[in-house]
Amino acid sequence: MQSFIKKYREQLAYLFFGGVTTAVNILTYALLHTVLHMQSDLANAIAWAVSVAVAYVTNRRWVFESRSRGKAMLREFAAFVGGRAVTGVLDEGIMHVAVEVIGPRLIPAPARNLWDLGVKVASNVLVILLNYVFSKRFIFKK
């Protein structure tokens, strides 16, 4: 078991902190949209910004163990936010189409909150996979 953990430490850490980031994203969205009745696009954008901040700190420190400082760290942060912006636009598009366009046409009103959260979870799975690829290949490359 130790050899497995050692061999896949980075991927396991990414999955763990990706789960934390996803939970922050979904809980923030649920609080804003479901509890505070904020429009889904705005709630999703705020949830994205909060989760990007959490993701940068955890990915930099515990997943990819970046040691960059100064200008290199600023470039790393800019690349991180840029990559997350790409997947954030994808998430926003998925959420808008599924929640604002498809949901009202196909999902009965009593089930719409559950539909919204289910779409949010599915969208986050895709986003997590793409974010790992961007982080590993372009942002925190060693």
N, C-alpha and C positions, 0 to 999 in steps of 0.2 A: 504494500500500500504506500509506503514512504517513497518508493521509486516512482510510482505513478504520480504522486503529488509533486515530487521534485521535477519530473519530466514535463508535467502539464501545469506547473505553478501559475504561469502567466494566464493561460486560458481559464483556469479555475478561479483565479482572482478576478479576471474580467467578468466571468459569469456571476460571481458573487456581487461585485460592485455594480455590474449592470443590473442585477436584480434590485439592489438598493436604489439605484438611479431610476429604474422603471417604477418602483414603488413610490418614490417621491413624485415622479411625473403623474402617475395615475391618481394618487391621493390628492395631489394639488388640483388636478383637473376635476376630480369628483367633488372636492370641497367647493371649488369655485362654480362649477356648472350645476351640480345636483343640489348642494346645500344653499349656496348663495344665489342660484339661478342666473349666473352670468352666461351670456351668449357663448356657445361652444367654441367658436373660432378664437375669441379673446381669452377664454379660459384655457384653451389648448396652447396658445402662444405664451401665456404667463407660465404655465406648467413646463413648457419647453425651456424657457429661460432659467427657471429655478433648477431644473434637472441638468442643464448644461453646466451650470456652476458646480453642482455636486460631482458631476462626471469628470470635469477637468481636475479637480482636487484629488479625487480618488484614483483616477487613471495615472496622473502624473506621479503621485507618491507611491501607491501600493501595487499598481498593475504593471506599468512599464518602467518604474523606478527611474524616472528622468532626473538627471543632475544638471540640466542646462540652467544657466543664470544670465542675467542681463538681457542684451539684445536677442540672444539665442532663445531665451525663455519667452520673450515677447513674440518672436516669430512662431515658436511652438504654440503659444496660446492663440495667436491669430489663425494658424492653420487648424487648430482644434475647433475653434468657433466656426471657421469657414466650413469644415467638414460637417459639423453639427448643423450648420445652416442648411446645407444641401439635404440632409436627412430630415431636418425640421420642416422644410418646404414639402418634402414628400409626405411626412406625417400630417401636416396641415391639409394637404390636398386630399389624402385618404379620409381624414376626419370630416372635412367639409362635404365631400361627395356622399360619404356613408351616413353622416349624422344629419346634415341639412337638406340633402337632396333625396337620397334613397329612403332614409328612416321615415320621414313623414308620409311617404307614398306607400310603403310596404309594411311598416311595423305599427301595430295598434298602439295608441297612446299609453296605455298602462305598462306596456313592455319597453317603451322607448329608452328609459334610463338604463335598463339592463343592456339593450342593444348598443347604446352609446358607449358604455363601459367595455363591452365585448369587442367592439371595433377598436377602441383605444388599446386594449391588450394585444390584439392581433397586429395592429400597426406597430406597436412597440417591439414585437418580436422581429419584424423585418428591419426596423431601425437599429436594433441592437446588433444584428448581424452585419449590416452595412457599416456601422460605426466602428466595429472591431477591425474590419478590413481597412478602413481609412486610417485608424489609429496605428495599426501595425505596419502598414505599407508606407504611409506618407508623413505621419506626425511624430511618432515616438520611435522612429527607426534608429537602430543603434549603429 
